[in-house]
């Protein structure tokens, strides 16, 4: 947007050498702003998928004996648990098998 304003100023308002200066300065500013935006968005790797849940705590919403359901980050997941976990218990996610989380009771 600022480049468009600089071009309009260069054509209609500014005298001869200053119009070109305004366009060059604004173009450099626009390129720098785009590069900083790219750098900022690529600072960290995106964290998506079920793999990011490993190590998180979850709350049991359906008794896990050995199959049940847990809530983590606002989502309900199917879960497998070697030890029994009752509704309301806190469990730790240790892995996943497809779309089923492998959990163990939190001590």
C-alpha positions in Angstrom: 0.0 0.0 0.0 2.8 2.4 0.9 4.4 1.8 -2.5 1.2 2.8 -4.3 1.1 6.0 -2.2 4.8 6.7 -3.1 4.1 6.2 -6.8 1.1 8.6 -6.7 3.1 11.2 -4.8 6.0 10.8 -7.3 3.7 11.4 -10.3 1.5 14.2 -9.0 3.2 15.9 -6.0 6.9 15.6 -5.7 9.4 17.3 -7.9 11.6 15.3 -10.3 14.5 13.8 -8.2 12.4 13.4 -5.0 9.7 11.3 -6.7 12.3 8.7 -7.7 13.8 8.8 -4.2 10.4 8.2 -2.6 9.7 5.2 -4.8 13.1 3.6 -4.1 12.9 4.1 -0.4 9.4 2.8 -0.2 10.3 -0.2 -2.4 13.3 -1.0 -0.1 10.9 -0.7 2.9 8.4 -3.1 1.3 11.0 -5.7 0.5 12.5 -5.5 4.0 9.1 -5.8 5.6 8.3 -8.9 3.4 11.7 -10.5 4.3 11.2 -9.9 8.1 7.7 -11.4 7.8 9.1 -14.5 6.1 11.8 -14.9 8.7 9.3 -14.4 11.6 6.9 -17.1 10.2 9.7 -19.6 9.7 11.4 -19.3 13.1 10.0 -22.6 14.4 8.8 -25.8 12.8 5.1 -26.3 12.8 3.8 -28.5 15.5 0.8 -30.5 14.2 -0.5 -34.0 14.4 -0.9 -36.6 17.1 2.9 -36.8 17.7 2.8 -33.5 19.4 0.5 -35.0 22.1 3.1 -37.4 23.4 4.2 -36.4 26.9 1.0 -34.3 27.5 -1.4 -34.9 30.3 -5.0 -35.9 29.5 -8.2 -36.4 31.5 -10.1 -39.7 31.3 -13.7 -39.1 30.2 -14.6 -42.8 29.7 -13.2 -45.5 31.9 -10.0 -46.9 30.4 -10.0 -50.7 31.0 -8.0 -51.3 28.7 -9.9 -49.2 26.1 -11.5 -45.8 26.8 -11.5 -42.1 25.9 -9.4 -39.2 27.1 -9.7 -35.4 26.7 -6.6 -33.5 25.7 -6.3 -29.9 24.4 -10.1 -29.8 24.0 -10.4 -32.9 21.9 -11.7 -36.4 22.8 -9.4 -39.3 21.7 -9.7 -43.0 21.9 -7.1 -44.4 24.4 -5.5 -47.7 25.4 -4.3 -48.1 29.0 -2.5 -51.2 30.5 -3.6 -50.1 34.0 -7.2 -49.2 34.8 -8.0 -45.4 34.8 -11.3 -44.2 36.1 -13.3 -41.2 34.8 -11.7 -37.9 36.0 -8.2 -39.4 36.5 -5.2 -37.7 35.0 -3.1 -39.8 32.6 0.1 -39.2 30.7 0.2 -39.8 26.9 3.1 -42.2 26.1 2.6 -42.9 22.5 0.0 -43.5 19.8 -1.2 -46.4 17.6 -3.0 -44.9 14.6 -5.6 -42.6 16.0 -5.6 -44.3 19.5 -3.4 -42.8 22.2 -1.5 -45.0 24.5 -1.7 -43.6 28.1 -0.6 -44.5 31.6 -2.0 -43.2 34.9 -0.2 -40.2 36.3 1.4 -41.0 39.7 
